[in-house]
Every structure is written in C-alpha cells, then in structure tokens.
Amino acid sequence: MEQPRRAVLAATGGMAASTVSGASAGWEPAQRYPDPAVEILDPSFAKYRLALASVERLATGFHWAEGPVWFGDMRMLLFSDVSNDRIMSWNEQTGEVGVFRKPSNYANGNTRDRHGRLLTCEHQTRHVTRTEHDGSITVVLDRVEGTPLNSPNDIVCKSDGSIWFTDPAFGPNRYEAMAKPELLGNVYWVDPTTKQATAVICDVKGPDGLCFPPNEAKLYVIEARDAEPPDSRL
C-alpha cells in the first residue's frame, strides 16, 4: 500500500469551504436564488456553487443525524439517527421517511462499496459491517491485532475497493453505546485483497469525518477535538 503521508490532509471543522446557515427551528425554504442559506467561506469554492440549487429540509425530529449515503439506483437516502439506535430512509419519489433498520447497533457513518453494498460503522458492537444484497450483514472488521476497535465513526470506500474509516478514542458518553477505548484514535485502511487493516494516520486528535476528492489524491480527515469533552466520560 502506497499512500504518502504528505498526501493525507488532516482538516479541522473550522476550515470548511462553505456552510449552510439558518438551520435552526426557524428555518424557512428560500424564496429566491441563489439561496442565501448557503454561504461561501473560501472564494476558491465559489465556482462549485450551483446558483439555482437551494437547501431543502427533508425531515426533522432526530436526536443526532449522521452518515448520509445516497442509493441512486433506489432513489433513496439512508442516514443514521445515532443515539436513537436506528438507520432511517428517505424516499425521493414519495418524500416519505421511515426506519430502515432498528436496532442499528448505534450506527454512525455509512457509505457504499464498489458493489453498491452498504458499509456501516457501528458503535455498540465496535464493528465495521457490510449489508449484503440479500440483506444479511457481514462483519468487515472488529479488531486490530486482537484488540477490539473503539467506536468506528465514519467510512469511505476508494475506487480500488479499499475501505478507509476513523476509529476515535472518544469513549462512553450519555448518548451513544460506546465502549471504553482500548486503542489510540486512528484512521485505518483495509486492504481489499488481504482484508487486513493498517493504521495510516495516528496523530489526529479525534479523527471523525473523512472523504476523498474525485481524483483520490488526498484523504481529508476532520480533527474533531483537541481535548476530551466533559460528557465523553461516564
């Protein structure tokens, strides 16, 4: 595996290029274009903005929504309602929101692999799982060198079939069924051939969200915290 360390960029949440404002209870759909709810924080990203696109609120009532993944072949969006222990679905054709899986083992991040299967990070089981086309669930990874994962958080799949995911050492909190960490918080790479996991980033404080750009030349990682927050402890 060749992934030069300089090609990995750890990005903080404050370095976002654009954001959506006004996402509070008083949010209202835009009445004009471009949608004023979308703010450009970095001018270099202005060219990527679609002037005739607007922010649309699909549903409310979730305690902590995470891990959206689009299934275009089924015109369906899946996302985790983490602390309510369920994966939800939104149907583009009907606009209906329903429960896709409950319990979900406190699922967080989701993505699709190169065969269109759902990959999920589960906090309660400390597993990375794959939902097969027949609905059965396969454990992709549950430990590294014999030690259980902490609480897999977010996940992406590269075009070569390799799986990349974050496993922060956040520890138990009042909302999610996360175990006491036994590993350092790392970013892992799962070899598509051997299925073995390798820690590729070990110096990020609270590795959280991650993604590849279209050319897959860099891996972007959110550094979620500089110190342990009060509610991360029992």
TABEL-V934607 format. One line per field, one symbol per residue. ss: DSSP state (a for helix, b for strand, c for the rest). psi: psi as a letter, one per 40 degrees, with the letter a starting at -180 (. if undefined). A space follows every 10 residues. Layout:
BEGIN
ss->???
psi->???
END
This chain:
BEGIN
ss->ccccaaabbb bbaaaccbbb cccccccccc cccccccbbb ccaaaaaacc cccccccccc ccccbbbbbb bccccbbbbb baaacbbbbb bcccccbbbb bcccccbbbb bbcccccbbb bbccccbbbb bcccccbbbb bcbbccbbcc ccccbbbccc ccbbbbbccc cccccccccc cccccbbbbb ccccccbbbb bcccccbbbb bbccccccbb bbbcccccca aacc
psi->hhghdeehhh hideeidiih iffadehiii eiiiheehhh dhdeedeehh deiihhhdii eidghifhhh gddefhhiih gceefihiih hddeeihihd hhiefficii aiaeeeihhi hhddefihih hideeihhhd heihfehiic ghciiihide eihhiigifd iiaedighih ieiihihihh hedeeiihhd hefhgghbii iiidefdihh hhhdidihid eei.
END
